[in-house]
Amino acid sequence: MGSGWAALMWDPVSARLLTIQIRDHQSQTIQGGVPLLALDAWEHAYYLQYQNEKAKFFDAVWNVWNWRDVTDRFERAQRFGLALEHVAELGVPAEVPPPGRRTQQQQPAARA
């Protein structure tokens, strides 16, 4: 054990790129994060061609990735936001108030 996956992700909350390690097939992705690129680093991904020279596999994989596709994913991910002004894009009805805010009908009754 001790291997896993590596991923490049866009975090729309912090508006930044993150590199993450996903160990032993467990999900340690960022909630709401958008995966842009993933790399299988388990032995089965490299051993037949590179045997125990894992570093050579990592060097070679850079030439295999479709960087234009990764760029396109990144540009689209940057347009996706988790801010409340984007609720209409997510299919949430506009009349749903943001958390912590109440509509006039939801305001507590005034005390006499």
Backbone as numpy.savetxt, mean C-alpha at the origin, in Angstrom:
# Nx Ny Nz CAx CAy CAz Cx Cy Cz
13.02 -20.77 7.80 12.18 -19.59 7.80 13.07 -18.35 7.80
12.44 -17.22 7.94 13.21 -15.99 7.97 13.31 -15.29 6.63
12.63 -15.83 5.64 12.59 -15.16 4.35 11.21 -14.55 4.17
10.91 -14.13 2.99 9.60 -13.57 2.75 9.56 -12.73 1.50
8.90 -11.65 1.61 8.67 -10.75 0.49 9.14 -9.34 0.87
9.45 -8.57 -0.16 9.72 -7.15 0.01 8.70 -6.42 -0.86
8.27 -5.26 -0.44 7.30 -4.51 -1.24 7.57 -3.02 -1.14
7.30 -2.36 -2.25 7.31 -0.91 -2.31 5.86 -0.49 -2.28
5.50 0.38 -1.34 4.11 0.77 -1.17 3.98 2.29 -1.08
2.82 2.76 -1.47 2.45 4.16 -1.29 1.50 4.23 -0.11
1.83 5.06 0.87 0.96 5.26 2.03 0.22 6.57 1.83
-1.08 6.53 1.49 -1.81 7.77 1.23 -2.04 8.62 2.48
-1.94 8.03 3.65 -2.14 8.81 4.88 -0.95 9.73 5.11
0.26 9.18 5.02 1.45 10.01 5.23 1.97 10.61 3.93
1.38 10.20 2.79 1.77 10.68 1.46 3.26 10.45 1.21
3.69 9.19 1.42 5.08 8.87 1.17 5.23 7.42 0.74
6.34 7.13 0.09 6.68 5.77 -0.30 7.27 5.03 0.89
6.95 3.76 0.99 7.49 2.92 2.05 8.03 1.64 1.45
9.11 1.13 2.00 9.55 -0.22 1.69 9.24 -1.05 2.92
8.62 -2.19 2.67 8.24 -3.03 3.80 8.73 -4.44 3.58
8.88 -5.16 4.67 9.24 -6.56 4.65 8.01 -7.35 5.10
7.67 -8.36 4.34 6.55 -9.23 4.69 7.17 -10.58 5.02
7.35 -10.82 6.29 8.07 -12.01 6.74 7.16 -13.23 6.79
7.67 -14.30 6.28 7.03 -15.61 6.40 5.56 -15.60 6.00
5.25 -14.88 4.94 3.89 -14.80 4.36 2.86 -14.19 5.32
3.31 -13.44 6.29 2.38 -12.76 7.20 2.14 -11.36 6.68
0.94 -10.89 6.82 0.61 -9.57 6.30 1.07 -8.49 7.27
2.11 -7.79 6.89 2.57 -6.64 7.66 2.48 -5.38 6.81
1.52 -5.39 5.90 1.35 -4.23 5.04 0.68 -3.11 5.82
0.83 -1.92 5.33 0.22 -0.75 5.94 -1.26 -0.74 5.59
-2.11 -0.57 6.57 -3.54 -0.50 6.30 -3.81 0.68 5.39
-4.46 0.42 4.28 -4.74 1.48 3.31 -3.61 1.73 2.35
-2.47 1.06 2.56 -1.33 1.22 1.67 -1.60 0.60 0.31
-1.00 1.17 -0.71 -1.19 0.70 -2.08 0.11 0.05 -2.54
0.09 -1.27 -2.78 1.32 -1.93 -3.25 1.67 -1.50 -4.67
2.92 -1.15 -4.88 3.40 -0.73 -6.19 4.28 -1.78 -6.83
5.01 -2.51 -6.02 5.97 -3.48 -6.51 6.22 -4.50 -5.41
6.29 -5.76 -5.77 6.57 -6.80 -4.78 7.67 -7.71 -5.29
8.44 -8.24 -4.37 9.55 -9.12 -4.71 9.49 -10.35 -3.82
9.41 -11.51 -4.45 9.45 -12.78 -3.73 10.91 -13.08 -3.42
11.25 -13.13 -2.15 12.63 -13.38 -1.74 12.80 -14.76 -1.13
11.80 -15.62 -1.29 11.92 -16.99 -0.80 12.89 -17.75 -1.70
13.49 -18.78 -1.16 14.49 -19.56 -1.87 13.98 -20.10 -3.21
12.71 -20.48 -3.28 12.19 -21.05 -4.53 12.22 -20.04 -5.68
12.29 -18.76 -5.37 12.28 -17.73 -6.41 13.64 -17.61 -7.12
14.70 -17.98 -6.46 16.03 -17.74 -7.04 16.94 -18.95 -7.11
16.68 -19.99 -6.34 17.69 -21.04 -6.15 18.05 -21.80 -7.42
17.09 -22.14 -8.27 17.41 -22.93 -9.46 18.40 -22.23 -10.37
18.28 -20.92 -10.46 19.18 -20.18 -11.35 20.40 -19.62 -10.64
20.23 -19.21 -9.38 21.32 -18.51 -8.68 21.90 -19.28 -7.50
21.39 -20.48 -7.23 21.79 -21.29 -6.08 21.83 -20.43 -4.81
22.95 -20.40 -4.12 23.02 -19.65 -2.86 23.51 -18.21 -3.04
23.54 -17.73 -4.28 23.98 -16.35 -4.54 22.77 -15.43 -4.66
22.12 -15.23 -3.56 20.88 -14.46 -3.52 21.09 -13.01 -3.98
22.22 -12.44 -3.68 22.49 -11.06 -4.08 22.47 -10.90 -5.60
22.94 -11.92 -6.32 22.91 -11.85 -7.79 21.47 -11.84 -8.31
20.61 -12.57 -7.63 19.19 -12.57 -7.99 18.61 -11.16 -7.83
18.92 -10.51 -6.72 18.41 -9.16 -6.48 18.96 -8.17 -7.51
20.21 -8.33 -7.90 20.77 -7.46 -8.94 20.06 -7.68 -10.27
19.79 -8.94 -10.61 19.18 -9.27 -11.91 17.72 -8.86 -12.00
17.00 -8.92 -10.91 15.57 -8.65 -10.95 15.26 -7.20 -11.34
16.19 -6.31 -11.11 16.00 -4.90 -11.50 15.78 -4.76 -13.00
16.34 -5.69 -13.78 16.19 -5.65 -15.24 14.90 -6.31 -15.73
14.18 -6.95 -14.84 12.97 -7.67 -15.21 11.71 -6.84 -14.94
11.75 -6.02 -13.92 10.57 -5.24 -13.55 10.19 -4.28 -14.66
8.92 -4.08 -14.81 8.39 -3.12 -15.77 8.28 -1.77 -15.05
9.32 -0.98 -15.16 9.38 0.28 -14.41 8.33 1.27 -14.89
7.93 1.19 -16.14 6.87 2.07 -16.64 5.55 1.74 -15.91
5.29 0.46 -15.69 4.09 0.04 -14.96 4.15 0.49 -13.51
5.32 0.36 -12.89 5.48 0.80 -11.50 5.25 2.31 -11.40
5.77 3.05 -12.35 5.58 4.51 -12.38 4.10 4.85 -12.53
3.41 4.14 -13.42 1.99 4.37 -13.61 1.20 4.08 -12.33
1.53 2.97 -11.66 0.87 2.64 -10.39 1.11 3.73 -9.35
2.35 4.22 -9.31 2.70 5.26 -8.35 1.91 6.54 -8.61
1.85 6.94 -9.87 1.11 8.16 -10.21 -0.38 8.03 -9.87
-0.96 6.87 -10.16 -2.38 6.66 -9.83 -2.59 6.59 -8.33
-1.67 5.97 -7.61 -1.80 5.85 -6.15 -1.72 7.21 -5.48
-0.91 8.11 -6.02 -0.79 9.45 -5.43 -2.11 10.22 -5.53
-2.92 9.90 -6.53 -4.20 10.59 -6.67 -5.25 10.06 -5.70
-5.00 8.90 -5.14 -5.95 8.31 -4.19 -5.62 8.83 -2.81
-6.61 9.35 -2.14 -6.38 9.87 -0.80 -7.37 9.29 0.18
-7.01 9.31 1.41 -7.91 8.84 2.46 -8.56 10.01 3.18
-8.32 11.21 2.70 -8.92 12.38 3.33 -10.43 12.37 3.08
-11.17 13.04 3.92 -12.62 13.00 3.85 -13.19 13.61 2.59
-12.45 14.50 1.94 -12.98 15.09 0.71 -13.07 14.07 -0.42
-12.51 12.88 -0.21 -12.54 11.86 -1.24 -13.64 10.82 -1.03
-14.52 11.03 -0.07 -15.53 10.00 0.22 -16.44 9.73 -0.96
-16.74 10.73 -1.78 -17.61 10.51 -2.94 -16.96 9.54 -3.91
-15.63 9.62 -4.08 -14.93 8.71 -4.97 -14.99 7.27 -4.47
-15.16 7.10 -3.17 -15.20 5.77 -2.58 -16.62 5.21 -2.53
-17.60 5.96 -3.02 -18.96 5.48 -3.04 -19.72 5.72 -1.75
-19.18 6.54 -0.87 -19.87 6.86 0.38 -20.83 8.01 0.11
-22.09 7.89 0.51 -23.03 8.98 0.26 -22.54 10.30 0.85
-22.77 11.38 0.13 -22.29 12.70 0.55 -22.91 13.15 1.86
-24.12 12.64 2.19 -24.77 13.11 3.41 -24.19 12.50 4.68
-23.25 11.57 4.55 -22.62 11.00 5.73 -21.65 12.03 6.29
-21.86 12.50 7.52 -20.95 13.51 8.07 -19.60 12.89 8.41
-18.55 13.69 8.34 -17.24 13.20 8.74 -17.26 12.79 10.21
-16.39 11.86 10.61 -16.33 11.48 12.02 -16.08 12.70 12.90
-16.78 12.76 14.02 -16.61 13.86 14.96 -17.48 15.06 14.66
-18.16 15.07 13.53 -19.06 16.17 13.20 -20.47 15.64 13.15
-21.40 16.47 13.49 -22.80 16.07 13.48 -23.60 17.01 12.60
-24.59 16.44 11.97 -25.49 17.29 11.20 -26.45 17.95 12.17
-27.21 18.90 11.69 -28.17 19.59 12.56 -29.14 18.61 13.22
-29.55 17.57 12.46 -30.48 16.61 13.02 -29.84 15.76 14.12
-28.53 15.64 14.12 -27.86 14.81 15.09 -27.39 15.60 16.32
-27.53 16.90 16.31 -27.08 17.70 17.45 -27.93 17.35 18.68
-27.30 17.24 19.84 -28.07 16.97 21.06 -29.04 18.12 21.34
-30.14 17.76 21.94 -31.15 18.77 22.27 -30.57 19.76 23.27
-30.93 21.02 23.09 -30.45 22.08 24.00 -31.07 21.87 25.38
-30.28 22.12 26.40 -30.79 22.00 27.77 -31.58 23.24 28.15
-32.63 23.01 28.87 -33.47 24.13 29.29 -32.94 24.82 30.51
